[in-house]
Amino acid sequence: MSGSVSYHAGLSAEGQVARDYQQRGFPLVRHRWRGKGGEIDLVMRDGDGFVFVEVKKSRSHARAAERLSARQIQRLYDAASEFLGTCPAGLNTPARFDVALIDSFGRIEILENALCA
């Protein structure tokens, strides 16, 4: 995909996933939150805590999952630590990392707590 097409496909996928979470009762806090350590696709509220969601889109869920690298995971941890540092409870704020996979048919598979630190 070209840069522009890929960018817009990513935005669309993130929008789909955000709506899915919102329908399940998780309000959207931030979309594409960027810190010094990296970017978090979606930050959703979960009670007193947060769900950090990395969205991956590809032809299949398996291919989408393959697109998540160890380097990217580390950047997610760094960005989430920075985000949580702005909260009153800091790093003691409840949080989890989900990975949302979207296939070419628009089907969403959520892997809850996929990135256990």
NORNOR-V430742 format. One line per field, one symbol per residue. ss: DSSP state (@ for helix, = for strand, . for the rest). psi: psi as a letter, one per 30 degrees, with the letter a starting at -180 (. if undefined). burial: + if it has 16 or more other ideal C-beta (glycine too) atoms within 10 Angstrom, else -. Layout:
ss: ???
psi: ???
burial: ???
This chain:
ss: ..@@@@@@@@@@@@@@@@@@@@@....=======....========..=========...@@@@@@...@@@@@@@@@@@@@@@.....@@@..========.....====......
psi: kleeeeeeeeeeeeeeeeeeeefggjkkekkhkkaefakkekjkkibfalkkkkkkkaeleeeeeffjleeeeeeeeeeeeeeffflegbffkklljlkkkkafggkkkkjkhfik.
burial: ---------+--++-+++--+----+-++---+-+-++-+++++++---+++++++++--+--+---+----+-+++-++-+++--------+-+++++++++----+--+--++--
